[in-house]
């Protein structure tokens, strides 16, 4: 059964009891009586499989109203995994972003079967590009743009690498656009599915762009890393794509790894294997069309070299 098979009323009742939502490669048991999240939940996850019972889940989460007098004066929302709340309450109208951020936290803090990077990742065919970068680098905007121009979205935030195979594992969830990037992408990809604008969050204004159907349909199809590219948006700059030494690329991946210390030697060995098999670059750009063309050229060059 898909989430979209249910009416809003049925989803509301199911969420009150709790339902299990399959978001490859994880399952998430979600319980809440905050029905305001239903439109965004359906838009972003409507085609995902659900189970109308608790069952097995990688993460058991809930969204709740704090049980204090503020629930009447200044309504808020809290995120819980099991009985633990890792965040401070947020304004009630930010309940949906709280769900997405909470799910990021669950994956990043607990999924140690993977080497986890704070990096966007997409694929062309069975070749993946990893984009590690700090906030404000233009990573999510570039990732969103690539996903509308023939690159398959794996994630705009979390790169999952299987240390046993070196493959990148898809986690196709909505792209979190922030501030000016929202209007940039609405103009650049007007046919994409954008949700409402959530104003004045701790990350500024945010909006979620739904993954393409291809990304969702191919959520079980892994890819081998082929490129590591460190992107940096710079207003009015000419595009530059500069080759990067493998030691520098390895350091960038390790710096952006959530569980590098926890996995120890396995993490180092995995990232070293990734870098050894990749072409590594730093990218500075200001115009999305130029950046998209640079990625297309890299993909074409790899295909021609394989012939």
N, C-alpha and C positions, 0 to 999 in steps of 0.2 A: 504494500500500500504506500502511496505517495502522500506527502503532506497536502498537496493541492487537491487530492481526492476528497478532503474534508471541507465542510463549510466553516465559515468563521466561528459560528456557534459551536460546532463540534470540536474545533481546535481549542476554543476557550475552555470547554469542559475537559478535554484531554490534557491540556496544560495544567489545569487545576489538580488533576490526579497525578500527572506526570506522564510524559511520552518520551520514547527513545528515538532520536534523530540520527540517521547515518550520515556523517560528514567524512567521507573517505580521507585517510585510512582509519578514522576514529568513529566511535559511537558516543553520543552525548545524551544523557538522560536529563531532561529539562522539566522543571516544575515551577509554576508561577501562577498567580492570579492577576498579573498585570497584563491585561488583554491589549493594551496599546501597542505592544510589540508585534502583534499578529500580522498586520499588513507587510511590514518589512521582513518578518520571518517567512511569510509565504512567497514574497517576491524573490528573496535570495535563496531560499531552500525548498521551494515548492515541489521541485522534481526529485527531491531526495526521499529515500525509503524511511518509513517510520514504523514503530511498534508501539501499540497502545497499552504498554505495560512497562514495568521497570526493567526486567530482564538484565542482561549483562550490558554494561556501559563502561567505556574507558574513563569517562568523567561524569559525575553526578552533580549537577549544578542547579541553582535556583535563584530567582530574582524575587526580592521581598521588600515590602514597605517596613521601614523601622518602626518598632512598637513604642514610639514616644509621642509626646504631644505635637512634635513637629510634623507628624503625618497629616495633621489637619491645617497647620499654619503655613508650612513650607514643605510640601510633600517631597520625599526623597525615595531613592531606590538603593538597595544593597545587593551585592553579588556574593553568593556562597558556593563553595565547593564542599560537599558534605556539610559539615557544621562549622567550616572555617571561612571567614570573610577576609580576603587579602587586601581589600581596598576600603577607603573611606566612602561613605554614602555620597551619591551624586544627586543632582536635581532630578525629580521624577520624569521630566520630559527627555532625559538622557538614558532611559532604560534600555533602549535597543543598543546604542553604543556600548553601554555597560556589559551587555551580553557578549558582544564581539570582543571587547578588550579582555573580559574575563576568560573567554575561550582561548585567546592568545596566551594568557598567563598559564592556563592549565597545560597547554601543549608545551610551552617553553620551559616550564618548571618541572615537568614530570615525564616527558616522553624520551627517556634516556636510552631507549632501544635505537634511537637515531642520534647522529651528530647534528645538533640544531644550530642554525645560523640566523642572525638577524639580517636577512637578505631577501630581496625579491628573486624569483626564479621563474623562467619561462622556457619553452622548448619549441624548436622547429624540427619536425620529424622526431627522431629519437635522440637529438642533440640538445642539451640544456645549456642555458646561459645563467650564471649566478651573478647577482648584482648586490654585493655587500656595500652598505653605505649608512652613515649616521642620519638622523632626522634632519630635514631641511636640505638634503642633497638633490631633491627631485627624483628620487628613486621610485616612489609610488606613481608619480605622474608618468614617468617614462615606462614603467611596467604596464600601467593602464593603457597607454597609447599603443605599445607593442601588442597587447592582447586584442586590440581591435584591428590590427594589421597583419593577421595571419600567424602570430606567435601564440602558442597554447599556454594559458596561465596555469602555473602551479601554485604560486602564492606571491603576494606583494610584501609579506612581512617575514615569513618563516620558511627557511630552506631545511628540508628534512633529508639527510643523507644516510642511506643504509650502509653501515660499516662493513657488512659481510659481502656486499656486491659493489659498493661505490656508486650505486645508482641514486638519483634524486627521486623522491616520492612525492606525488602530487597531493596538494591540500587546497583544492580550488574553492576559495571562499571570496566574498565580495572585497573589492579593492577599497581601502580606506583613503579617500581623497580629503585633503585639508585645505582650507582657506582659498587662496587664489587658484589652486589646482582644480577646484570644483568647476569654476566657470571655464577654465582652459579646456578641460576635458568635455564639458557639455558642448562647447563649440567644435572641438576636434572630432568628437564621435557622437553626433546628435542622435544616432539611432541606437546607441547603447542604453541600457536600463539603469537609470539613476534614481536613487531614493530621495527622501526629503533632506533638507539641510538642517543639521542639528547645530544650533548656534551656541557660542560662548562655553564650549566644553574646556577642559584643562588643556586640550590640544588645539584650541581655536574652533572654528567652524569645521564640521566634518560632514561627509556625505559618502554613501556606499554605492559603488558601481558593481552591478551583478556580473559574475563570470559569464562568458559565452557558453552556449550549449555544448560546443565542442569540448571545452575545458571540463564541464561537468560529466559529459558522456565518457570521456577518456580518463576519469579519475583514478582508474586502476592501472593506467599505462605509464610506466616509469621511463626515465631517460638517463643517458650517460652525460655527465658534465663535459662540455666542449669548450666553453669560454668562461673566464672570470673577468668581469669588467667592473671597475670602480667608477660609477657615474657621479658627475658634479654639474648641477645646473648653475650657469653664470649668465646673468642678463646681458644681452647684446654681444655675447662672445661668439667668435667663429668656432665651428666644431673642430676639436682636435681628438684624435684617437692615438694614444701613445703606448707602444709596447711596454710591458712591465716585466721586470725580472721575477722569476718564480719565488725566490725568497721573500720579496716584497708582497707578492700575492698571497703566499702562505701566511705571512704575518697579518695581512688584512682579514683573511678568513678567521684566523685564530682570535683576533681582536673582537670579531663580531660573533663568536661562538658563545651560546648560552651555557653549554655544559662541557666546555673544554677541560676544565679541571676535574670534573666528576669522572669523565671517561679516560683521562690520563693518556697513556700511550696509544690507546685505540683511537682517540680523537686526533692526535698528531699524525698517526699513520694514515688515517682516512683522508685528512686534509692534504697531506703530502701526496697521496695517490691522486686526489682530485687535481691538484695543481700540475702534477707531472703530465696529466692527460689533457690539459687545457691550454689554449692560447690566452694569454693574460694581457689586459690593457687597462689604462685609465682613460676615461672619456670626459671631456668637457663640452657642454652643449648649451644652446639657448633656444634653438628652434627644433620642435619635435620632428618635423618632416626630414630634416637633415640627419637627426639621430636615427630615425627609422631606416633611412637609406643606408646608413653606416652598418646597421645590424644586418640588413639584407645583403650587403656586399660581403660581410663576414660569412654569412650562411652560404652564399653562392661560392665563395672561394673554397670553403670546406668541401662542398659537393664536388667541385672541379678537381680538387686534389685527391679525392677518393676514386676518381675515374681511372 
